Amino acid sequence: MGAGPLALVVDSGPLIALLIRSDPRHEDCSELMRGTGERRAVPTAVLGEVEFMCRRAGEPRAFGAFLHDAARGAFEFIDLRTADYLRVKELLTDYADLHVGFVDAAVLAIVERLGEQKLATLDRRHFGAMRPRHTESLQLLPA
């Protein structure tokens, strides 16, 4: 998957639901991932959460399968850049009252850098309240 417009940035929640079949949102998230024709851009900042939750659910092999799929092109990993860390710091300060953490701030920083209008997330509380710089609001998927 090459860089370019039209990426679906994917937060940890939909990945966890995708990988853990017993998750109540598994079908919604599986359908979302199957149905998108866009590249699936996964901020590397979410990987620790995804791996932890797979282990916690008793599904450690699911994370390995995810990495295998990513290596075959199903997902593209997006690293933070230097400027993104400065934006993360701003977001952590601006949304301290919401208890926004590093991972969510990093995801939003990447969404902003890529100029994307959509975000795959199950975290409506944080991402529904945070305001990206490049658009009035984000379309949060799955609906």
PyMOL CGO cylinders between C-alpha atoms (Angstrom):
from pymol import cmd
from pymol.cgo import CYLINDER

trace = [
    CYLINDER, 0.00, 0.00, 0.00, 1.52, 3.26, -1.00, 0.3, 1, 1, 1, 1, 1, 1,
    CYLINDER, 1.52, 3.26, -1.00, 1.22, 6.62, 0.66, 0.3, 1, 1, 1, 1, 1, 1,
    CYLINDER, 1.22, 6.62, 0.66, -1.41, 8.91, -0.68, 0.3, 1, 1, 1, 1, 1, 1,
    CYLINDER, -1.41, 8.91, -0.68, -4.87, 10.26, -0.06, 0.3, 1, 1, 1, 1, 1, 1,
    CYLINDER, -4.87, 10.26, -0.06, -7.87, 8.26, 1.02, 0.3, 1, 1, 1, 1, 1, 1,
    CYLINDER, -7.87, 8.26, 1.02, -6.68, 6.36, 4.01, 0.3, 1, 1, 1, 1, 1, 1,
    CYLINDER, -6.68, 6.36, 4.01, -8.84, 4.98, 6.75, 0.3, 1, 1, 1, 1, 1, 1,
    CYLINDER, -8.84, 4.98, 6.75, -6.87, 5.69, 9.92, 0.3, 1, 1, 1, 1, 1, 1,
    CYLINDER, -6.87, 5.69, 9.92, -7.57, 2.88, 12.37, 0.3, 1, 1, 1, 1, 1, 1,
    CYLINDER, -7.57, 2.88, 12.37, -7.49, 3.33, 16.15, 0.3, 1, 1, 1, 1, 1, 1,
    CYLINDER, -7.49, 3.33, 16.15, -6.88, 0.41, 18.53, 0.3, 1, 1, 1, 1, 1, 1,
    CYLINDER, -6.88, 0.41, 18.53, -10.55, -0.32, 19.32, 0.3, 1, 1, 1, 1, 1, 1,
    CYLINDER, -10.55, -0.32, 19.32, -11.61, -1.54, 15.87, 0.3, 1, 1, 1, 1, 1, 1,
    CYLINDER, -11.61, -1.54, 15.87, -8.42, -3.60, 15.57, 0.3, 1, 1, 1, 1, 1, 1,
    CYLINDER, -8.42, -3.60, 15.57, -9.05, -5.26, 18.93, 0.3, 1, 1, 1, 1, 1, 1,
    CYLINDER, -9.05, -5.26, 18.93, -12.65, -5.98, 17.97, 0.3, 1, 1, 1, 1, 1, 1,
    CYLINDER, -12.65, -5.98, 17.97, -11.51, -7.33, 14.61, 0.3, 1, 1, 1, 1, 1, 1,
    CYLINDER, -11.51, -7.33, 14.61, -8.97, -9.69, 16.17, 0.3, 1, 1, 1, 1, 1, 1,
    CYLINDER, -8.97, -9.69, 16.17, -11.05, -10.94, 19.11, 0.3, 1, 1, 1, 1, 1, 1,
    CYLINDER, -11.05, -10.94, 19.11, -14.03, -12.84, 17.76, 0.3, 1, 1, 1, 1, 1, 1,
    CYLINDER, -14.03, -12.84, 17.76, -15.87, -12.71, 21.10, 0.3, 1, 1, 1, 1, 1, 1,
    CYLINDER, -15.87, -12.71, 21.10, -15.77, -8.90, 21.12, 0.3, 1, 1, 1, 1, 1, 1,
    CYLINDER, -15.77, -8.90, 21.12, -19.30, -7.45, 20.87, 0.3, 1, 1, 1, 1, 1, 1,
    CYLINDER, -19.30, -7.45, 20.87, -18.22, -5.16, 17.99, 0.3, 1, 1, 1, 1, 1, 1,
    CYLINDER, -18.22, -5.16, 17.99, -16.36, -7.89, 16.06, 0.3, 1, 1, 1, 1, 1, 1,
    CYLINDER, -16.36, -7.89, 16.06, -18.87, -8.09, 13.19, 0.3, 1, 1, 1, 1, 1, 1,
    CYLINDER, -18.87, -8.09, 13.19, -19.16, -4.31, 12.81, 0.3, 1, 1, 1, 1, 1, 1,
    CYLINDER, -19.16, -4.31, 12.81, -15.40, -3.89, 12.69, 0.3, 1, 1, 1, 1, 1, 1,
    CYLINDER, -15.40, -3.89, 12.69, -14.85, -6.90, 10.41, 0.3, 1, 1, 1, 1, 1, 1,
    CYLINDER, -14.85, -6.90, 10.41, -17.40, -5.49, 7.99, 0.3, 1, 1, 1, 1, 1, 1,
    CYLINDER, -17.40, -5.49, 7.99, -15.76, -2.06, 8.10, 0.3, 1, 1, 1, 1, 1, 1,
    CYLINDER, -15.76, -2.06, 8.10, -12.31, -3.48, 7.34, 0.3, 1, 1, 1, 1, 1, 1,
    CYLINDER, -12.31, -3.48, 7.34, -13.63, -5.71, 4.55, 0.3, 1, 1, 1, 1, 1, 1,
    CYLINDER, -13.63, -5.71, 4.55, -15.75, -2.94, 3.07, 0.3, 1, 1, 1, 1, 1, 1,
    CYLINDER, -15.75, -2.94, 3.07, -13.20, -0.18, 2.74, 0.3, 1, 1, 1, 1, 1, 1,
    CYLINDER, -13.20, -0.18, 2.74, -11.31, 0.26, -0.50, 0.3, 1, 1, 1, 1, 1, 1,
    CYLINDER, -11.31, 0.26, -0.50, -8.96, 2.72, 1.14, 0.3, 1, 1, 1, 1, 1, 1,
    CYLINDER, -8.96, 2.72, 1.14, -5.60, 1.88, 2.59, 0.3, 1, 1, 1, 1, 1, 1,
    CYLINDER, -5.60, 1.88, 2.59, -5.89, 0.96, 6.27, 0.3, 1, 1, 1, 1, 1, 1,
    CYLINDER, -5.89, 0.96, 6.27, -3.43, 3.24, 8.07, 0.3, 1, 1, 1, 1, 1, 1,
    CYLINDER, -3.43, 3.24, 8.07, -2.55, 2.04, 11.57, 0.3, 1, 1, 1, 1, 1, 1,
    CYLINDER, -2.55, 2.04, 11.57, -0.64, 4.46, 13.81, 0.3, 1, 1, 1, 1, 1, 1,
    CYLINDER, -0.64, 4.46, 13.81, 2.19, 2.48, 15.38, 0.3, 1, 1, 1, 1, 1, 1,
    CYLINDER, 2.19, 2.48, 15.38, 1.28, 4.11, 18.69, 0.3, 1, 1, 1, 1, 1, 1,
    CYLINDER, 1.28, 4.11, 18.69, -1.76, 1.78, 18.96, 0.3, 1, 1, 1, 1, 1, 1,
    CYLINDER, -1.76, 1.78, 18.96, 0.18, -1.48, 18.63, 0.3, 1, 1, 1, 1, 1, 1,
    CYLINDER, 0.18, -1.48, 18.63, 0.97, -1.87, 22.34, 0.3, 1, 1, 1, 1, 1, 1,
    CYLINDER, 0.97, -1.87, 22.34, -2.71, -1.52, 23.25, 0.3, 1, 1, 1, 1, 1, 1,
    CYLINDER, -2.71, -1.52, 23.25, -3.77, -4.01, 20.59, 0.3, 1, 1, 1, 1, 1, 1,
    CYLINDER, -3.77, -4.01, 20.59, -1.19, -6.60, 21.64, 0.3, 1, 1, 1, 1, 1, 1,
    CYLINDER, -1.19, -6.60, 21.64, -2.05, -6.15, 25.33, 0.3, 1, 1, 1, 1, 1, 1,
    CYLINDER, -2.05, -6.15, 25.33, -5.78, -6.58, 24.75, 0.3, 1, 1, 1, 1, 1, 1,
    CYLINDER, -5.78, -6.58, 24.75, -5.26, -9.68, 22.61, 0.3, 1, 1, 1, 1, 1, 1,
    CYLINDER, -5.26, -9.68, 22.61, -3.22, -11.26, 25.40, 0.3, 1, 1, 1, 1, 1, 1,
    CYLINDER, -3.22, -11.26, 25.40, -5.73, -10.16, 28.03, 0.3, 1, 1, 1, 1, 1, 1,
    CYLINDER, -5.73, -10.16, 28.03, -8.54, -11.79, 26.01, 0.3, 1, 1, 1, 1, 1, 1,
    CYLINDER, -8.54, -11.79, 26.01, -6.54, -15.02, 25.81, 0.3, 1, 1, 1, 1, 1, 1,
    CYLINDER, -6.54, -15.02, 25.81, -5.89, -14.52, 22.10, 0.3, 1, 1, 1, 1, 1, 1,
    CYLINDER, -5.89, -14.52, 22.10, -2.14, -13.81, 21.83, 0.3, 1, 1, 1, 1, 1, 1,
    CYLINDER, -2.14, -13.81, 21.83, -1.95, -15.51, 18.42, 0.3, 1, 1, 1, 1, 1, 1,
    CYLINDER, -1.95, -15.51, 18.42, -4.45, -13.01, 17.04, 0.3, 1, 1, 1, 1, 1, 1,
    CYLINDER, -4.45, -13.01, 17.04, -1.86, -10.24, 17.29, 0.3, 1, 1, 1, 1, 1, 1,
    CYLINDER, -1.86, -10.24, 17.29, 0.67, -12.36, 15.40, 0.3, 1, 1, 1, 1, 1, 1,
    CYLINDER, 0.67, -12.36, 15.40, -1.91, -13.00, 12.69, 0.3, 1, 1, 1, 1, 1, 1,
    CYLINDER, -1.91, -13.00, 12.69, -2.53, -9.25, 12.48, 0.3, 1, 1, 1, 1, 1, 1,
    CYLINDER, -2.53, -9.25, 12.48, 1.20, -8.59, 12.01, 0.3, 1, 1, 1, 1, 1, 1,
    CYLINDER, 1.20, -8.59, 12.01, 1.31, -11.28, 9.33, 0.3, 1, 1, 1, 1, 1, 1,
    CYLINDER, 1.31, -11.28, 9.33, -1.62, -9.65, 7.51, 0.3, 1, 1, 1, 1, 1, 1,
    CYLINDER, -1.62, -9.65, 7.51, 0.06, -6.26, 7.80, 0.3, 1, 1, 1, 1, 1, 1,
    CYLINDER, 0.06, -6.26, 7.80, 3.27, -7.66, 6.31, 0.3, 1, 1, 1, 1, 1, 1,
    CYLINDER, 3.27, -7.66, 6.31, 1.18, -8.91, 3.38, 0.3, 1, 1, 1, 1, 1, 1,
    CYLINDER, 1.18, -8.91, 3.38, -0.23, -5.42, 2.78, 0.3, 1, 1, 1, 1, 1, 1,
    CYLINDER, -0.23, -5.42, 2.78, -3.58, -5.51, 4.60, 0.3, 1, 1, 1, 1, 1, 1,
    CYLINDER, -3.58, -5.51, 4.60, -2.50, -2.63, 6.84, 0.3, 1, 1, 1, 1, 1, 1,
    CYLINDER, -2.50, -2.63, 6.84, 0.06, 0.14, 6.60, 0.3, 1, 1, 1, 1, 1, 1,
    CYLINDER, 0.06, 0.14, 6.60, 1.84, 1.28, 9.74, 0.3, 1, 1, 1, 1, 1, 1,
    CYLINDER, 1.84, 1.28, 9.74, 2.23, 5.02, 10.21, 0.3, 1, 1, 1, 1, 1, 1,
    CYLINDER, 2.23, 5.02, 10.21, 4.96, 6.29, 12.53, 0.3, 1, 1, 1, 1, 1, 1,
    CYLINDER, 4.96, 6.29, 12.53, 4.88, 9.57, 14.37, 0.3, 1, 1, 1, 1, 1, 1,
    CYLINDER, 4.88, 9.57, 14.37, 7.16, 12.28, 13.01, 0.3, 1, 1, 1, 1, 1, 1,
    CYLINDER, 7.16, 12.28, 13.01, 8.91, 14.94, 15.06, 0.3, 1, 1, 1, 1, 1, 1,
    CYLINDER, 8.91, 14.94, 15.06, 6.19, 17.55, 14.45, 0.3, 1, 1, 1, 1, 1, 1,
    CYLINDER, 6.19, 17.55, 14.45, 3.54, 15.00, 15.46, 0.3, 1, 1, 1, 1, 1, 1,
    CYLINDER, 3.54, 15.00, 15.46, 5.08, 14.72, 18.94, 0.3, 1, 1, 1, 1, 1, 1,
    CYLINDER, 5.08, 14.72, 18.94, 4.69, 18.47, 19.39, 0.3, 1, 1, 1, 1, 1, 1,
    CYLINDER, 4.69, 18.47, 19.39, 1.04, 18.19, 18.34, 0.3, 1, 1, 1, 1, 1, 1,
    CYLINDER, 1.04, 18.19, 18.34, 0.55, 15.27, 20.76, 0.3, 1, 1, 1, 1, 1, 1,
    CYLINDER, 0.55, 15.27, 20.76, 1.88, 17.48, 23.56, 0.3, 1, 1, 1, 1, 1, 1,
    CYLINDER, 1.88, 17.48, 23.56, -0.60, 20.23, 22.60, 0.3, 1, 1, 1, 1, 1, 1,
    CYLINDER, -0.60, 20.23, 22.60, -3.49, 17.78, 22.51, 0.3, 1, 1, 1, 1, 1, 1,
    CYLINDER, -3.49, 17.78, 22.51, -2.56, 16.28, 25.89, 0.3, 1, 1, 1, 1, 1, 1,
    CYLINDER, -2.56, 16.28, 25.89, -2.58, 19.79, 27.36, 0.3, 1, 1, 1, 1, 1, 1,
    CYLINDER, -2.58, 19.79, 27.36, -5.72, 20.99, 25.56, 0.3, 1, 1, 1, 1, 1, 1,
    CYLINDER, -5.72, 20.99, 25.56, -7.74, 17.91, 26.50, 0.3, 1, 1, 1, 1, 1, 1,
    CYLINDER, -7.74, 17.91, 26.50, -6.28, 17.17, 29.93, 0.3, 1, 1, 1, 1, 1, 1,
    CYLINDER, -6.28, 17.17, 29.93, -9.75, 17.50, 31.46, 0.3, 1, 1, 1, 1, 1, 1,
    CYLINDER, -9.75, 17.50, 31.46, -10.94, 14.61, 29.24, 0.3, 1, 1, 1, 1, 1, 1,
    CYLINDER, -10.94, 14.61, 29.24, -7.98, 12.46, 30.33, 0.3, 1, 1, 1, 1, 1, 1,
    CYLINDER, -7.98, 12.46, 30.33, -6.91, 12.00, 26.72, 0.3, 1, 1, 1, 1, 1, 1,
    CYLINDER, -6.91, 12.00, 26.72, -3.85, 9.78, 26.66, 0.3, 1, 1, 1, 1, 1, 1,
    CYLINDER, -3.85, 9.78, 26.66, -0.81, 9.55, 24.45, 0.3, 1, 1, 1, 1, 1, 1,
    CYLINDER, -0.81, 9.55, 24.45, -2.28, 6.96, 22.07, 0.3, 1, 1, 1, 1, 1, 1,
    CYLINDER, -2.28, 6.96, 22.07, -5.45, 8.93, 21.30, 0.3, 1, 1, 1, 1, 1, 1,
    CYLINDER, -5.45, 8.93, 21.30, -3.47, 12.15, 20.89, 0.3, 1, 1, 1, 1, 1, 1,
    CYLINDER, -3.47, 12.15, 20.89, -1.04, 10.37, 18.56, 0.3, 1, 1, 1, 1, 1, 1,
    CYLINDER, -1.04, 10.37, 18.56, -3.89, 8.97, 16.48, 0.3, 1, 1, 1, 1, 1, 1,
    CYLINDER, -3.89, 8.97, 16.48, -5.42, 12.44, 16.08, 0.3, 1, 1, 1, 1, 1, 1,
    CYLINDER, -5.42, 12.44, 16.08, -2.04, 13.95, 15.19, 0.3, 1, 1, 1, 1, 1, 1,
    CYLINDER, -2.04, 13.95, 15.19, -1.67, 11.41, 12.39, 0.3, 1, 1, 1, 1, 1, 1,
    CYLINDER, -1.67, 11.41, 12.39, -5.24, 11.96, 11.17, 0.3, 1, 1, 1, 1, 1, 1,
    CYLINDER, -5.24, 11.96, 11.17, -4.44, 15.67, 10.97, 0.3, 1, 1, 1, 1, 1, 1,
    CYLINDER, -4.44, 15.67, 10.97, -1.12, 15.16, 9.19, 0.3, 1, 1, 1, 1, 1, 1,
    CYLINDER, -1.12, 15.16, 9.19, -2.76, 12.90, 6.61, 0.3, 1, 1, 1, 1, 1, 1,
    CYLINDER, -2.76, 12.90, 6.61, -5.68, 15.33, 6.21, 0.3, 1, 1, 1, 1, 1, 1,
    CYLINDER, -5.68, 15.33, 6.21, -8.20, 12.53, 6.59, 0.3, 1, 1, 1, 1, 1, 1,
    CYLINDER, -8.20, 12.53, 6.59, -11.88, 13.11, 7.31, 0.3, 1, 1, 1, 1, 1, 1,
    CYLINDER, -11.88, 13.11, 7.31, -12.66, 9.67, 8.77, 0.3, 1, 1, 1, 1, 1, 1,
    CYLINDER, -12.66, 9.67, 8.77, -11.38, 7.65, 11.69, 0.3, 1, 1, 1, 1, 1, 1,
    CYLINDER, -11.38, 7.65, 11.69, -12.11, 4.04, 12.56, 0.3, 1, 1, 1, 1, 1, 1,
    CYLINDER, -12.11, 4.04, 12.56, -12.56, 4.12, 16.34, 0.3, 1, 1, 1, 1, 1, 1,
    CYLINDER, -12.56, 4.12, 16.34, -14.85, 2.85, 19.05, 0.3, 1, 1, 1, 1, 1, 1,
    CYLINDER, -14.85, 2.85, 19.05, -13.82, 5.73, 21.33, 0.3, 1, 1, 1, 1, 1, 1,
    CYLINDER, -13.82, 5.73, 21.33, -16.62, 8.22, 20.76, 0.3, 1, 1, 1, 1, 1, 1,
    CYLINDER, -16.62, 8.22, 20.76, -15.96, 9.95, 24.10, 0.3, 1, 1, 1, 1, 1, 1,
    CYLINDER, -15.96, 9.95, 24.10, -12.51, 11.26, 23.20, 0.3, 1, 1, 1, 1, 1, 1,
    CYLINDER, -12.51, 11.26, 23.20, -12.67, 11.52, 19.42, 0.3, 1, 1, 1, 1, 1, 1,
    CYLINDER, -12.67, 11.52, 19.42, -16.15, 13.02, 19.51, 0.3, 1, 1, 1, 1, 1, 1,
    CYLINDER, -16.15, 13.02, 19.51, -14.90, 15.82, 21.75, 0.3, 1, 1, 1, 1, 1, 1,
    CYLINDER, -14.90, 15.82, 21.75, -11.46, 16.55, 20.26, 0.3, 1, 1, 1, 1, 1, 1,
    CYLINDER, -11.46, 16.55, 20.26, -11.42, 19.04, 17.40, 0.3, 1, 1, 1, 1, 1, 1,
    CYLINDER, -11.42, 19.04, 17.40, -8.96, 18.35, 14.59, 0.3, 1, 1, 1, 1, 1, 1,
    CYLINDER, -8.96, 18.35, 14.59, -7.18, 21.31, 13.01, 0.3, 1, 1, 1, 1, 1, 1,
    CYLINDER, -7.18, 21.31, 13.01, -8.04, 20.43, 9.43, 0.3, 1, 1, 1, 1, 1, 1,
    CYLINDER, -8.04, 20.43, 9.43, -11.79, 19.83, 9.61, 0.3, 1, 1, 1, 1, 1, 1,
    CYLINDER, -11.79, 19.83, 9.61, -14.74, 20.76, 11.79, 0.3, 1, 1, 1, 1, 1, 1,
    CYLINDER, -14.74, 20.76, 11.79, -15.24, 17.18, 12.92, 0.3, 1, 1, 1, 1, 1, 1,
    CYLINDER, -15.24, 17.18, 12.92, -14.34, 13.63, 11.96, 0.3, 1, 1, 1, 1, 1, 1,
    CYLINDER, -14.34, 13.63, 11.96, -16.61, 10.92, 10.66, 0.3, 1, 1, 1, 1, 1, 1,
    CYLINDER, -16.61, 10.92, 10.66, -16.22, 8.18, 13.25, 0.3, 1, 1, 1, 1, 1, 1,
    CYLINDER, -16.22, 8.18, 13.25, -16.62, 4.62, 11.94, 0.3, 1, 1, 1, 1, 1, 1,
    CYLINDER, -16.62, 4.62, 11.94, -18.18, 2.14, 12.34, 0.3, 1, 1, 1, 1, 1, 1,
    CYLINDER, -18.18, 2.14, 12.34, -21.41, 4.07, 12.81, 0.3, 1, 1, 1, 1, 1, 1,
]
cmd.load_cgo(trace, "trace")
